[in-house]
């Protein structure tokens, strides 16, 4: 990004952070993604080469540091003190976006990969049963080029999202529109209401069906109050 030719700190910060995808990469790091493949799962439309470039730029700016992982073979990316200081800024942007910038979801925003990746790191672990639970999701309003069927594998602290059949017996099946699941996730209405009204169908053993809504936390921005619509004059 070319500089703005200004000494203003807002301009200087923008030179580092206002490049396309950069703040979303920082968001993923703030959410606990440290490995390259984990970060990319949170930005599925970003090419691997561009992600590598943005990580290098953040490293050069002193926002990210690269470390060897526990095995010594895979690099991990961690925020420095300067990167951690971005947390309230990114959260503030998210709150502003939830309050003022949300609109009707377009078709290209219905991406099950991002939805499921965000949900899998917000599971209420303590509410899960003592045994592994496999949930198969099938979405009816997703672009055919994207995975319409995904799986959540919940096994204690080990939670994973799969875009191919993991090979385990399925305990619950959730079917319906991704648009509805995103609406519940973002706090537009309770997940229980979507299930009760039939907008999302959950099939499986009755005890697991009843417990299912309690396993999913909502988005961290779900509680942000939004302005009331202005009545037409």
Rosetta silent file (secondary structure, phi, psi, omega in degrees, C-alpha in Angstrom):
SEQUENCE: XXXXXXXXXXXXXXXXXXXXXXXXXXXXXXXXXXXXXXXXXXXXXXXXXXXXXXXXXXXXXXXXXXXXXXXXXXXXXXXXXXXXXXXXXXXXXXXXXXXXXXXXXXXXXXXXXXXXXXXXXXXXXXXXXXXXXXXXXXXXXXXXXXXXXXXXXXXXXXXXXXXXXXXXXXXXXXXXXXXXXXXXXXXXXXXXXXXXXXXXXXXXXXXXXXXXXXXXXXXXXXXXXXXXXXXXX
SCORE:     score description
SCORE:     0.000 S_00000001
   1 L     0.000  131.581  177.628    0.000    0.000    0.000 S_00000001
   2 L   -71.206  147.018  179.543    1.339    3.414   -0.920 S_00000001
   3 L   -68.987  159.897  179.219    1.763    5.841    1.946 S_00000001
   4 L   -86.163   -7.896 -178.524   -0.653    8.701    2.486 S_00000001
   5 L    68.040   31.785  179.827    2.151   11.234    2.800 S_00000001
   6 L  -132.436  144.971  176.681    0.894   12.305    6.218 S_00000001
   7 L   -85.469   -7.049 -178.389    2.455   12.173    9.661 S_00000001
   8 L   -55.644  130.831 -179.680   -1.002   11.775   11.267 S_00000001
   9 H   -58.426  -30.405  176.993   -1.057    8.593   13.392 S_00000001
  10 H   -64.484  -41.520  178.182   -4.390    7.593   11.825 S_00000001
  11 H   -65.941  -42.305 -178.853   -2.745    7.712    8.400 S_00000001
  12 H   -64.755  -41.648  178.034    0.303    5.795    9.616 S_00000001
  13 H   -65.527  -37.269 -179.905   -1.873    3.070   11.199 S_00000001
  14 H   -66.069  -33.041  177.726   -3.954    2.854    8.023 S_00000001
  15 H   -61.014  -29.159  179.995   -0.809    2.260    5.973 S_00000001
  16 H   -88.995  -40.058 -165.971   -0.280   -0.907    8.010 S_00000001
  17 H  -107.904  -12.466 -172.260   -3.830   -2.128    8.595 S_00000001
  18 L   -90.662    4.010  173.955   -6.039   -0.845    5.767 S_00000001
  19 L   -66.843  149.439 -179.496   -4.831   -3.267    3.094 S_00000001
  20 L   -57.059  132.613  177.479   -7.494   -5.701    1.888 S_00000001
  21 L    80.429  -16.098 -171.660   -7.858   -8.747    4.215 S_00000001
  22 H   -59.955  -47.711 -178.084   -5.306   -7.481    6.754 S_00000001
  23 H   -66.712  -29.319  177.821   -7.760   -6.786    9.574 S_00000001
  24 H   -72.099  -32.722  173.696   -9.494  -10.114    8.984 S_00000001
  25 H   -65.163  -43.177  176.788   -6.150  -11.885    9.349 S_00000001
  26 H   -61.815  -40.509  177.560   -5.636  -10.003   12.621 S_00000001
  27 H   -56.985  -45.077 -179.638   -9.162  -11.030   13.660 S_00000001
  28 H   -63.164  -40.434  178.151   -8.291  -14.689   13.155 S_00000001
  29 H   -64.984  -40.176  178.205   -5.113  -14.336   15.214 S_00000001
  30 H   -65.514  -28.511  179.473   -7.078  -12.620   17.987 S_00000001
  31 L   -82.932   -0.462  174.802   -9.556  -15.529   17.914 S_00000001
  32 L   103.709    3.280  176.052   -6.750  -17.995   18.600 S_00000001
  33 L   -79.130  124.046 -176.590   -5.808  -19.252   15.134 S_00000001
  34 L  -118.383  -26.925 -179.797   -2.019  -19.616   15.059 S_00000001
  35 E   -93.205  153.884 -175.270   -1.203  -21.980   12.213 S_00000001
  36 H   -54.406  -48.812 -177.349   -1.368  -20.977    8.574 S_00000001
  37 H   -65.044  -33.415  176.801   -4.118  -23.476    7.690 S_00000001
  38 H   -66.266  -44.549 -179.995   -6.186  -22.409   10.710 S_00000001
  39 H   -61.316  -42.289 -177.903   -5.969  -18.766    9.724 S_00000001
  40 H   -66.310  -29.704  178.970   -6.985  -19.575    6.161 S_00000001
  41 H   -65.150  -23.850  176.768  -10.065  -21.460    7.334 S_00000001
  42 H   -87.403  -11.017  176.792  -11.307  -18.154    8.755 S_00000001
  43 L  -132.598   64.801 -168.851  -10.671  -16.329    5.451 S_00000001
  44 L   -64.656  -20.245  179.509  -11.642  -19.029    2.910 S_00000001
  45 L   -88.516   -2.267 -178.884  -11.867  -16.640   -0.060 S_00000001
  46 L   -90.372  132.604  179.992   -8.307  -15.390    0.457 S_00000001
  47 L   -69.754  153.850  179.787   -5.601  -17.054   -1.621 S_00000001
  48 H   -63.487  -37.361 -179.039   -2.756  -18.790    0.172 S_00000001
  49 H   -67.366  -39.304  178.891   -0.189  -16.598   -1.553 S_00000001
  50 H   -69.716  -38.020  177.016   -1.926  -13.397   -0.458 S_00000001
  51 H   -61.408  -43.834  178.192   -2.290  -14.708    3.099 S_00000001
  52 H   -60.487  -40.240  179.367    1.434  -15.478    3.207 S_00000001
  53 H   -64.462  -45.077 -179.157    2.150  -11.960    1.963 S_00000001
  54 H   -64.718  -38.703  178.121   -0.090  -10.328    4.566 S_00000001
  55 H   -64.657  -39.016  176.267    1.492  -12.369    7.351 S_00000001
  56 H   -63.104  -42.043  179.977    4.951  -11.261    6.200 S_00000001
  57 H   -65.087  -40.318  177.858    3.803   -7.635    6.161 S_00000001
  58 H   -66.969  -34.638  176.899    2.352   -7.940    9.662 S_00000001
  59 H   -67.222  -42.953  178.661    5.592   -9.524   10.816 S_00000001
  60 H   -64.865  -30.556  179.776    7.621   -6.693    9.300 S_00000001
  61 L   -81.380   -3.529  179.617    5.333   -4.173   11.019 S_00000001
  62 L    80.053   17.681 -178.963    6.000   -5.785   14.404 S_00000001
  63 L   -95.115  -28.758 -177.614    2.396   -6.965   14.843 S_00000001
  64 E  -128.096  143.516  170.369    3.039  -10.686   14.348 S_00000001
  65 E  -124.557  142.995 -178.769    5.957  -12.913   15.236 S_00000001
  66 E   -99.201  133.466 -179.159    6.590  -16.319   13.740 S_00000001
  67 E  -129.194  159.383  171.914    7.576  -19.180   16.036 S_00000001
  68 E   -77.638  137.705  178.362    8.310  -22.858   15.673 S_00000001
  69 L   -73.119 -179.636 -176.070    5.451  -25.043   16.803 S_00000001
  70 L   -61.116  -32.464 -179.504    5.685  -27.724   19.466 S_00000001
  71 L   -81.213  -14.328 -179.209    6.761  -30.316   16.891 S_00000001
  72 L    82.698   -0.820 -175.492    9.426  -28.003   15.505 S_00000001
  73 L  -108.141  -31.971 -175.287    8.187  -28.512   11.945 S_00000001
  74 L  -108.625  128.974  178.222    5.200  -26.179   11.535 S_00000001
  75 E   -73.382  146.552  173.639    5.480  -22.435   11.994 S_00000001
  76 E  -121.425  151.948 -179.378    2.985  -20.658   14.199 S_00000001
  77 E  -115.290  127.197 -177.780    2.009  -17.008   14.110 S_00000001
  78 E  -129.472  144.427  177.821    1.491  -15.101   17.338 S_00000001
  79 E   -73.500  139.230  172.366    0.544  -11.513   18.031 S_00000001
  80 L   -81.491 -176.570  176.161    3.133   -9.306   19.650 S_00000001
  81 H   -59.316  -38.536  178.101    2.262   -6.716   22.292 S_00000001
  82 H   -64.581  -37.173  178.543    1.503   -4.324   19.421 S_00000001
  83 H   -69.144  -43.004  178.612   -0.828   -6.903   17.889 S_00000001
  84 H   -62.132  -29.124 -179.916   -2.653   -7.603   21.145 S_00000001
  85 L   -68.538  -13.250  176.882   -3.230   -3.868   21.515 S_00000001
  86 L   -79.899  -10.803 -174.780   -5.427   -4.116   18.419 S_00000001
  87 H   -55.118  -54.227 -179.665   -7.971   -6.292   20.276 S_00000001
  88 H   -64.833  -26.362  178.971  -10.254   -3.477   21.510 S_00000001
  89 H   -70.375  -47.179  179.946   -9.959   -1.766   18.120 S_00000001
  90 H   -65.922  -41.343  177.703  -11.034   -4.884   16.173 S_00000001
  91 H   -63.577  -39.322  177.608  -13.795   -5.607   18.693 S_00000001
  92 H   -63.740  -39.585  176.327  -14.956   -2.010   18.410 S_00000001
  93 H   -62.839  -41.922  178.790  -15.087   -2.307   14.619 S_00000001
  94 H   -63.294  -41.817  178.741  -17.130   -5.493   14.954 S_00000001
  95 H   -64.920  -41.652  177.504  -19.564   -3.849   17.340 S_00000001
  96 H   -63.038  -43.260  179.674  -19.924   -0.856   15.014 S_00000001
  97 H   -62.816  -39.917  178.509  -20.464   -3.186   12.061 S_00000001
  98 H   -65.458  -36.106 -175.968  -23.111   -5.173   13.938 S_00000001
  99 H   -80.459  -40.936 -168.093  -24.906   -1.971   14.922 S_00000001
 100 H  -118.741  -19.064 -170.800  -24.636    0.101   11.752 S_00000001
 101 H  -112.480    0.527 -179.947  -23.345   -1.911    8.782 S_00000001
 102 L   -76.993  142.863  178.530  -25.412   -5.102    8.747 S_00000001
 103 L  -143.692  178.856  177.838  -27.799   -5.596    5.869 S_00000001
 104 L   -58.184  131.585 -177.198  -29.722   -8.417    4.235 S_00000001
 105 L   -64.965  131.254  173.702  -27.287  -11.219    3.480 S_00000001
 106 L   -86.434  165.416 -176.245  -26.385  -11.547   -0.178 S_00000001
 107 H   -60.113  -37.783 -176.769  -25.878  -14.961   -1.735 S_00000001
 108 H   -74.599   -6.880  175.742  -22.096  -14.608   -1.836 S_00000001
 109 H   -93.405   -5.278  179.567  -22.063  -14.004    1.931 S_00000001
 110 L   -87.861   76.660 -176.937  -23.686  -17.379    2.631 S_00000001
 111 L  -110.260  108.431 -178.147  -20.433  -19.253    3.140 S_00000001
 112 H   -65.242  -23.217 -178.046  -20.783  -22.347    5.345 S_00000001
 113 H   -65.170  -48.770  179.307  -17.008  -22.586    5.744 S_00000001
 114 H   -67.023  -42.690 -179.066  -16.703  -19.331    7.699 S_00000001
 115 H   -58.419  -49.826 -176.614  -19.944  -19.952    9.616 S_00000001
 116 H   -70.169  -35.774  178.309  -18.940  -23.409   10.789 S_00000001
 117 H   -64.344  -41.249  179.184  -15.347  -22.389   11.541 S_00000001
 118 H   -68.422  -39.139 -179.152  -16.564  -19.514   13.723 S_00000001
 119 H   -68.024  -38.778 -173.911  -19.119  -21.727   15.465 S_00000001
 120 H   -66.346  -22.706  177.858  -16.680  -24.562   16.204 S_00000001
 121 L   -94.802    9.487  177.366  -14.491  -22.273   18.312 S_00000001
 122 L  -128.872   38.923  177.827  -17.497  -21.086   20.303 S_00000001
 123 E   -85.425  139.251  176.542  -18.847  -24.398   21.555 S_00000001
 124 L   -80.187   87.307 -172.745  -20.043  -24.613   25.171 S_00000001
 125 H   -56.458  -41.866 -175.304  -17.676  -27.441   26.057 S_00000001
 126 H   -66.591  -17.776 -178.691  -19.047  -27.938   29.572 S_00000001
 127 H   -90.162   -7.184 -176.511  -22.549  -28.560   28.186 S_00000001
 128 L   -74.146  151.821  174.107  -21.504  -31.442   25.915 S_00000001
 129 L   -67.424  164.400 -175.593  -22.314  -35.061   26.779 S_00000001
 130 L   -73.249   -2.896 -178.782  -19.427  -37.243   27.987 S_00000001
 131 L  -118.055  163.569  178.598  -19.220  -39.061   24.656 S_00000001
 132 L   -64.150  138.230  176.403  -18.358  -37.926   21.132 S_00000001
 133 E  -125.030  130.546  178.086  -21.212  -36.326   19.200 S_00000001
 134 E  -113.936  124.949 -179.638  -21.177  -35.925   15.417 S_00000001
 135 E  -114.603  128.137  175.569  -23.549  -33.391   13.841 S_00000001
 136 E  -104.263  126.021  178.131  -24.194  -33.296   10.109 S_00000001
 137 E  -106.199  136.336  174.176  -25.413  -29.977    8.690 S_00000001
 138 E  -129.928  119.956 -176.596  -27.107  -29.712    5.307 S_00000001
 139 E  -106.833  136.187 -173.475  -27.823  -26.258    3.895 S_00000001
 140 L   -98.438   -8.086 -173.730  -30.305  -25.712    1.087 S_00000001
 141 L  -119.058   26.057 -176.227  -29.458  -22.120    0.085 S_00000001
 142 L  -100.577  143.837  175.790  -25.707  -22.362   -0.503 S_00000001
 143 L   -52.535  133.838 -178.560  -23.946  -21.861   -3.837 S_00000001
 144 L   -57.491  -21.011  179.440  -23.368  -25.313   -5.385 S_00000001
 145 L   -75.432  -15.295 -178.871  -19.644  -24.527   -5.578 S_00000001
 146 L  -101.473  159.411 -179.721  -19.479  -24.427   -1.775 S_00000001
 147 L   -68.817  115.608  178.951  -19.874  -27.380    0.606 S_00000001
 148 L   -82.669  -19.939  179.064  -23.577  -27.826    1.279 S_00000001
 149 E  -118.304  128.428  177.112  -22.920  -30.593    3.787 S_00000001
 150 E  -135.506  163.961 -179.480  -20.551  -30.123    6.736 S_00000001
 151 E  -128.888  140.572  167.576  -19.887  -31.984    9.969 S_00000001
 152 E  -109.437  126.202  177.053  -19.117  -30.854   13.517 S_00000001
 153 E  -109.295  112.738 -176.259  -17.262  -33.432   15.581 S_00000001
 154 E  -110.721  112.488 -176.994  -17.625  -32.678   19.301 S_00000001
 155 E  -139.526   81.149 -177.076  -15.464  -34.819   21.562 S_00000001
 156 L    64.328 -128.110  179.051  -14.796  -33.082   24.866 S_00000001
 157 L   -75.845  -11.477 -177.565  -12.210  -30.353   24.360 S_00000001
 158 E   -92.888  106.279 -178.555  -11.539  -31.611   20.837 S_00000001
 159 E  -122.792  130.245 -178.594  -13.894  -29.802   18.465 S_00000001
 160 E  -142.536  152.422  174.626  -13.463  -29.883   14.708 S_00000001
 161 E  -113.308  135.575 -176.537  -15.372  -28.942   11.574 S_00000001
 162 E  -125.233  141.622  176.215  -15.129  -31.197    8.523 S_00000001
 163 L  -103.202   -3.079  171.688  -16.139  -30.598    4.913 S_00000001
 164 L  -126.230  153.361 -177.860  -15.812  -34.291    4.078 S_00000001
 165 L   -54.635  118.086 -179.143  -17.422  -37.195    5.879 S_00000001
 166 L   -73.574   -8.990  176.090  -15.196  -37.876    8.919 S_00000001
 167 L    90.982    5.998  177.720  -16.286  -41.501    8.935 S_00000001
 168 L   -96.902  157.206  174.186  -18.068  -41.468   12.296 S_00000001
 169 L   -65.531  134.594 -178.229  -21.662  -42.421   12.944 S_00000001
 170 L   -83.424  131.979 -179.984  -23.851  -39.300   12.816 S_00000001
 171 L   -96.975  -37.616 -179.564  -25.796  -38.484   15.986 S_00000001
 172 E  -132.173  145.961  173.693  -27.699  -35.377   14.888 S_00000001
 173 E  -121.522  125.640  177.406  -28.758  -34.009   11.519 S_00000001
 174 E  -115.220  123.259 -176.543  -29.448  -30.265   11.146 S_00000001
 175 E  -131.586  145.907  178.546  -31.084  -29.215    7.876 S_00000001
 176 E   150.098 -160.384 -177.754  -32.362  -25.916    6.532 S_00000001
 177 L   -88.227  135.052  175.277  -31.167  -22.587    5.241 S_00000001
 178 H   -60.922  -33.330  178.844  -27.743  -21.288    6.207 S_00000001
 179 H   -55.875  -37.753 -179.893  -29.303  -17.825    6.256 S_00000001
 180 H   -70.487  -44.728 -179.904  -31.410  -18.903    9.245 S_00000001
 181 H   -62.344  -40.723  177.929  -28.460  -20.377   11.149 S_00000001
 182 H   -63.905  -40.481  178.505  -26.438  -17.193   10.585 S_00000001
 183 H   -59.686  -44.064  177.187  -29.373  -15.103   11.812 S_00000001
 184 H   -66.490  -41.161 -179.876  -29.547  -17.105   15.034 S_00000001
 185 H   -61.001  -37.856 -177.697  -25.752  -17.031   15.369 S_00000001
 186 L   -87.765    2.473  173.100  -25.726  -13.233   15.039 S_00000001
 187 L    89.125   14.466  179.678  -28.488  -12.793   17.606 S_00000001
 188 L   -70.625  -28.837  178.594  -31.398  -11.843   15.346 S_00000001
 189 L  -163.180  159.475 -179.660  -33.572  -14.487   17.013 S_00000001
 190 L   -68.870  144.681  175.708  -33.075  -17.466   19.347 S_00000001
 191 H   -59.730  -37.094  179.478  -31.902  -20.737   17.817 S_00000001
 192 H   -60.815  -35.046  179.168  -34.694  -22.471   19.730 S_00000001
 193 H   -68.071  -39.903  178.914  -37.254  -20.303   17.902 S_00000001
 194 H   -63.721  -37.215  178.719  -35.837  -21.266   14.499 S_00000001
 195 H   -71.953  -44.015 -179.439  -36.085  -24.943   15.457 S_00000001
 196 H   -60.690  -39.598 -176.999  -39.561  -24.580   16.945 S_00000001
 197 L   -83.012   -2.536  177.924  -40.873  -22.811   13.821 S_00000001
 198 L    83.388    7.039  178.055  -39.377  -25.439   11.526 S_00000001
 199 L   -72.500  -26.982  170.032  -36.897  -23.087    9.838 S_00000001
 200 E  -127.114  131.746  178.785  -34.164  -25.445   11.012 S_00000001
 201 E  -105.186  129.583  178.797  -34.873  -29.154   11.429 S_00000001
 202 E  -120.196  120.778 -176.602  -32.902  -31.130   13.998 S_00000001
 203 E  -121.916  140.384  179.741  -33.245  -34.907   13.886 S_00000001
 204 E   152.849 -169.311  177.520  -31.795  -37.496   16.216 S_00000001
 205 L   -56.352  139.198 -172.637  -32.260  -38.859   19.740 S_00000001
 206 H   -59.385  -36.359 -179.042  -34.664  -36.638   21.664 S_00000001
 207 H   -67.075  -35.016  178.333  -32.209  -35.922   24.494 S_00000001
 208 H   -75.264  -37.033  177.368  -29.574  -34.683   22.036 S_00000001
 209 H   -60.642  -43.972 -179.960  -32.116  -32.657   20.050 S_00000001
 210 H   -66.316  -36.348 -175.559  -33.203  -30.881   23.242 S_00000001
 211 H   -80.052  -23.219 -171.523  -29.609  -30.253   24.338 S_00000001
 212 H   -50.362  -49.593 -177.718  -28.305  -29.088   20.946 S_00000001
 213 H   -59.426  -27.922 -179.698  -29.139  -25.337   21.241 S_00000001
 214 H   -76.799   -8.831  179.305  -27.240  -25.171   24.525 S_00000001
 215 H   -85.326  -20.892 -173.316  -24.016  -26.355   22.890 S_00000001
 216 E  -104.939  114.090  169.886  -23.714  -23.377   20.557 S_00000001
 217 L   -73.049  157.128  175.310  -22.739  -20.000   21.888 S_00000001
 218 L   -84.803  168.734  174.843  -23.794  -17.018   19.834 S_00000001
 219 L   -54.763  149.495  178.478  -21.389  -14.672   18.083 S_00000001
 220 L   -63.787  -16.288 -179.581  -19.518  -12.322   20.413 S_00000001
 221 L   -99.507    3.773 -174.830  -21.350   -9.502   18.606 S_00000001
 222 L   -64.525  -29.455 -176.581  -24.829  -10.991   19.021 S_00000001
 223 L   -87.303    2.566 -178.698  -25.621   -8.861   22.063 S_00000001
 224 L   -70.720  125.267  179.136  -24.829   -5.524   20.414 S_00000001
 225 L   -72.858  139.031 -179.751  -27.912   -3.328   20.456 S_00000001
 226 L  -114.869  151.675 -177.566  -28.986   -1.973   17.109 S_00000001
 227 L   -66.258  149.451  176.188  -30.981    1.183   16.388 S_00000001
 228 L   -69.864  142.068  176.738  -34.705    0.900   15.828 S_00000001
 229 L   -57.567  140.881  179.206  -35.745    1.294   12.176 S_00000001
 230 L   -81.507  127.746  179.930  -36.807    4.837   11.359 S_00000001
 231 L   -68.388  142.769  178.185  -40.472    5.026   10.417 S_00000001
 232 L   -66.839  140.534  179.360  -41.247    6.422    6.992 S_00000001
 233 L   -67.131    0.000    0.000  -42.682    9.985    7.117 S_00000001
